[in-house]
Amino acid sequence: MSFTTPSIGGSRVGRTFEFGRTHVVKPKGKHQATIVWLHGLGDNGASWSQILETLPLPNIKWICPTAPTQPVAIFGGFPCTAWFDVGDLSEDGPDDVEGLDASAAHAAQLLSTEPADIKLGIGGFSMGAATALYSATCCAQGKYGNGNPYPLNFAAVVGLSGWLPCSRSLKSKIEGSQEAAPRAASLPLLLCHGKGDDVVLHKHGERSAEALKATGFENVVFKSYSGLGHYTVPEEMDEVCNWISTKMGLDGSQ
């Protein structure tokens, strides 16, 4: 599936994003929720679908798309699967709003055909977590970074080993909208980060959680894990499962 963005200010031609294969993990029990899960830089949807399939969450359908292959600044322009272009794996880096909007729109489109009574969520790892958190801010504002309306409401957002893009401009955007503040306050977010992460440093995850809270996202949980690097462990995934079950009101029935 391709997604072409309009040119920004006439200074550059819009990029075309060719998204890769989407993998779906069907619910083993009664379908109550659907979550789009976004992989990290250089990965693909298949690897996470295999992990998510093993989780004790029988009522969730998981949708695991694959990012477009595009030049990435942090790799000197070398192309790999990436949800957006990135020069720094932190909230301090330059923001590729065009790429973020394209990936957020792709995730929203994958959820747009779910039945009306199904609760929706988004999550991800590393760069996928960054894209999920960006999607959460679009959800709260009711619009993408380019101003187009954002179509979804989330019941839960999860970010593992990630960071918050566009954090510098978020506060003014949320406070400048009467509708955004209550949506931000009610949106549940879980951020988990390893203290031993040498790829996306723990401090960037922590600062991102603090930025969300300072912006009016009152329902943010930040969990740290001693000794954990840039990967997941069963203890962390257990936490994710319990949190999702609670926040999405899953009854656990087969």
N, C-alpha and C positions, 0 to 999 in steps of 0.2 A: 504494500500500500504506500502510495506517495502522498506527500503533503507539501504543497508549494506555498511559501510565504510571500506576501507582497513586498515590494522593495521598500526599504526604510529611507525616508527623506530623499528618495531619488538618487542616493549616493552609491547604492550597490544594488545589483540584481538579486532578487529573492532566491534563496537556496531551495533546492528540491531535496526532500528527505525521503529516501527509500527505506522503509522499515522492513526488518527481516521477519522470520517466521514466528508466529504466535503459537504457544503451547498451552493447552487447557487441561487442568486437572478437575475432573468432574466430582461433585460431592458424593460421598459414599452413603450418606443418609439423606434426610429431608433437606432440600435446598432452601436455606434461609438467608444466605449472604454470598456476595461475589466480591472478591478482592483482586485488583490488578497488582501484580508484583513485578517490580522493575530491577533488573540485574545491574551489576557494577560495570565499570569501564573495561572494555575488551572481552566481556563475557557474553552469554546469550540466554534466551528464555528457557532452553532445554535443561540447563544445569540446575536452575532454581526449581523448575517444575518437579524434578526428581526429589529434591529436599522437601518441598511443600506437600508432596503426596504422602510422605511418611508421618506428617503431623496428626495428632489426635483431634482433628477438627472436622468431623464427618459432614457437617452441615454447610461447609464453605466450598464454593466453586472458585478455583484460582485461575486467573488469566495471566500468562507469562509471555509478554511480547519480547521481541528482539530489537534492539536499537539499530538505527541506521549506521552504516560504515561511513565515517567522515574524517577529514583531517583534524587532528587534535593538537592544540598548541603546546600542551605540556609534554608531548612526545616529539616536539620539533616539526609538527605538521604531518607526522606519520599517521595514516588512516587506520582506525580500528572502530569497533562498535562503541558508540557513545551517544548518550541522550542529548548532549549539547557540547559545544566546544568549551574547553576549560584550560585556563592557563595556570591555575593554582587550586589545589584541592582544599579549599577553605571558603569561609564566608567573606574573606578579604579580596578574593580574585575578581577580575572583570566579569560582568554578567552577560552571557549570550542569551538575551531575552528572546531573540528569534528562534534559536534552537530549543530553549525551554518551552516556549509557547507551542512549538510543533509537537514536541514529545508529550506535553500535558494534554494537548488536543487529541493526540493518538490514543492515549490512555482513556480519556473521556469517551471517545468514540467507541472503544471496545466495551465500555460499560453501558452505553446508551441504549442497547437493545435488551437489557435485562428486564424481567418483569417488574411491574410497579411495586409489588409487595416485598421485593428482595432488597435487603440493606446493602449498601455499597461501601467499599473501602479501597484504600490505596496504600501501598507500602513498597519498600525497596531497600537495597543494600548499597552503601557507598554513593556513587553517582546516582544510582536508582533511588536511594533515600533522599538525595538532594532534589531530584525531580518530583518525588512524592510530596516533599515538604513545600516545594514551589506550587504544586497542584493544590495543596491545602490552603495556601495563601490566595490563590485564584478563586477557590471555592468561597472563602470568607468575603472576598471583595465582590464576587459575582461577575468577575471579568478577568480575562487574560491580561498579560502585560501590554499587549497591543490594543487593548480596549474592547475587543470582541467579547460578547457575553459568555460566561462560563456556565455550562448547563447542568451541573450535578451538585448534589449535597452528599457529603460523606458522613458515615456513622463512626468511622475510625480511620486513623492515619498512623502508619508505623514507619520509622526511619532507623535503620541499623548502620552504625559506623559512617554517618553522613554529615551533611552540613546544610545550612539554609542559604540558597542563592537569593540575591536581591534584598538582603536584610537591611541594607542601609536606607532604602527608600520605603520600607514597609510601614513604618510607624505613621508617616504622613498620609499614606494611602488608606490605612484602616481608620485613622482618626478623622479623615476627611469625608467619610461616608457613614450616614446614619444606619444603613442596613448592615454594613460590614462588621461593626463592633459587636452586636449580639451574636452574629454568626461565628465570629472568631472566638468569643467567650465560651460558646457551647461545643466547639469542635474538639473531640478527644484526640490527643496526639501522644504517642509513646516513642521516645528516643532512647536508644541503647548504644553504648559506646565502650570499647575496651580501653583501659588505661595504658595498655602497652601497644596501642595502634601507632605504627610508624608510617602509615600511608596518609590517612586522614587523622591528624592528631586529636587526642581526647579533648584538648582545650577548644577545638573548633566545634565539636559536637556540643560541648557545654555552653559555649558562647551562643550558639544557635538556639539552644533551648531558652537561654536567658533573653535573647532577642525576641523570641516568640512571646514569652511571658510579658515582657515590657511593652509589647505591642497590643496586648489585650487578649492573647490566647491563654485563658485562665486554666484550661483543662490539659496541661502539659505535664507528662511524667518523664523525668530523665533518670536513666539507670546506668550506673558505671560498673564495670567488671574488672577487677584487679587481674593483671597478667594477661588479659585478652588482647590479642593483636588484631590485625585487619581480616577477621574471619568470624564465624559464629561458633558457638558451643551449645550443647544440649541445655545447660542451665538458662542461657539467654532465650533459646527458642521455647522453653517451658514457660518463661515469663511472658513471651509474646502470645502464646496460646491462651494462657489464663486471662491476660488483659483483653485480648480480642473477644473471647467468650463472654466476658463480663460487659464490655462496652457495647457489643453488638447484640447482647441479649440472647445468645444462642442457648437452646435448651439441652443440647447434647444428645438428643434422641436419634436413634438410627433410623 
